[in-house]
Amino acid sequence: MVARWSQPMTPCRPRPVSGKAHASIHLPARGPARAIPESAAVISPRRTFAIISHPDAGKTTLTEKLLYVGGAIHLAGEVKARGQTRRARSDWMKIEQQRGISVTSSVMTFEKGGITFNLLDTPGHEDFSEDTYRTLTAVDSAVMVIDAAKGIEPQTRKLFEVCRLRNVPIITFVNKVDREGRPVFELLDEIAEILQLDVCPMSWPIGMGGTFQGILDLTTNRLHRPEGDSRTYQGKVEENPDLPPEIAEEIELAQGGYASFDGDAYRAGDLTPVYFGSALKDFGPAELIAALAAHAPPPRPQPADPAPIDPSAKEVTGFVFKVQANMDPQHRDRIAFMRLCSGVFKRGMKLTPTGHGKPIAVHSPILFFAQDREIADEAYPGDIIGIPNHGTLRVGDTLSERADIRFTGLPNFAPEILRRVVLKDPTKTKQLRKALDDMAEEGVTQVFYPEIGSNWIIGVVGQLQLEVLLSRLDAEYKVAAGLEPAPFETARWVSAADPADLKGFTDLNRSAMARDRDGNPVFLAKSAWEVGYIADRYAKVKFAATRER
């Protein structure tokens, strides 16, 4: 016998958000990106979100498909396919193109259904937790991508913990269901147990791998079926489909066993709606955009000193969460990425950066569409704009119409690997200094200047960052260099309530002392054990593994 439902199922009973239920979101057909009229942009809602995942879960492919569905690009290429037109649009570095991974955050903006989406594609490699952390300070929600065959992986869990620290609500996308994967209940239970979240399945895969027959939308009871030899989704939908009894039983169990959708619980970070699909085969991206439109929070208040900044405040405020040099190597540019937190930004207005004190006029603000750019005449809370500059702006800087505001929560992390850089051509010393300063400004590396000796020491949080450093030195600065071990393993920023205590410590340990780019004292340790031993000996000195900018 074949079970049949004559009425749509509502196992998760979505609640209306802003007067609209999830099922009532109707997205226009795919097509070219449309410019946002100035009058519409003023009232256009914003959804600023990041995509996080373990390497190889399909994050970059999903990013491409979201841009394709949103009309921002016209050809969605496979990450590992060959050729210029088949390369991930968000991966622009040489090392990214060679390896098929993301090692830097990218920003992409598109408009769909009257909503402006700001998508931040985070680094997918486990070494890039610091850049990812900073990116997550600039978003209001996240999409967590999980491989259906692997479930929760270590990097997924790390990134989730960062989201939890900032109460970032998460939509989960279980990818690659067109391949053989783990049982659906096993995946859902793992998400609930490991991440300590209530889960609400919003869709359900009908089979996996060789038995894959499509994705059932649990809010509408519509089955999206694959078509053609490639078995992709091309628009074939069955209303109230006949389903095998075992599938009907699975969904009935899910209806009774998992949480109903609760918009407040999701936005508080206590519940994650779960979607199943295949980014490669076009199952899921349209539903994710609809879910973000319906449920993801608009721009939220941002932590700041002396008080949080509400997006409805009239004064223009924002903070720099990323600096990127040489996105266009022919022009040797440096772009500061600013999250706008309040006010209506207008091209040409003057803003005062913290740490600088002198207002700067922002004449050429940029909006990003994958690798394409356009000048932004206006921007609104939640938007990410690029500000071309020549070293004026750094990660962590606040820009505002007032000089007494400082956004908080963008730290430096103590490096886990320390190395000395060895020039192959000693005449390139000046170029090396420039390159290291640029990349330290971006947060790719940290540079320490020892109190004794002239060898600069660079610090990173993961091995791959060393490869990125050497690759970029060669490709962008034409500096051939190698790395050699440093006599230290890790670093800690040191401070003390009484300056005399700090001076006494630094005087006795000069051979292990250095200064960072801002002149802050840093203790270089030979091991984590030494850090603990020295900290015990000098109880009045604070040894910090993070330093807020």
Buried (B, 14 or more C-beta within 10 A) or exposed (E): EEBEEEEBBBBBEBBEBEEEBBBEBEBEEEEEBEEBEEEEBEEBBBBBBBBBBBBBBBBBBBBBBBBBBBBBBEEBBBBEEEEEEEBBBBBBBBBBBEBBBBBBBBBBBBBBBEBBBBBBBBBBBBBBBBBBBBBBBBBBBBBBBBBBBBBBBEBBEBBBEBBBEBEBBBBBBBBBBBBEBBEBBEBBBBBBEEBEBBBBBBBBBBEBBEEBBBBBBBBBBBBBBBEEEEBBBEEEEBEBBEBBEEBBEBBEEBBEEBBBBBBEBBBEBBBBBBBBBBBBBBBBBBBBBBBBBBBBBBBBBBEBEEEBBBBEBEEBBBBBBBBBBBBEEEEEBBBBBBBBBBBBBEBEBEBBBBEBEEBBEBEEBBBBBBBEBEEBEBBBBBBBBBBBBEEBBBBBBBBBBEBEBBBBBBBBBBBBBBBBBEBEEEEBEEBBEBBBBBBBBBBBBBBBBBBEEEEBBBBBBBEBBBBBBBBBBEBBBEBEBEBEEBBBBBBBBBBBEEEEBBEBBBEEBEEBBBBBBEEBBBBBBBEEEBBEEBBEEBEEBBBBBEBEB
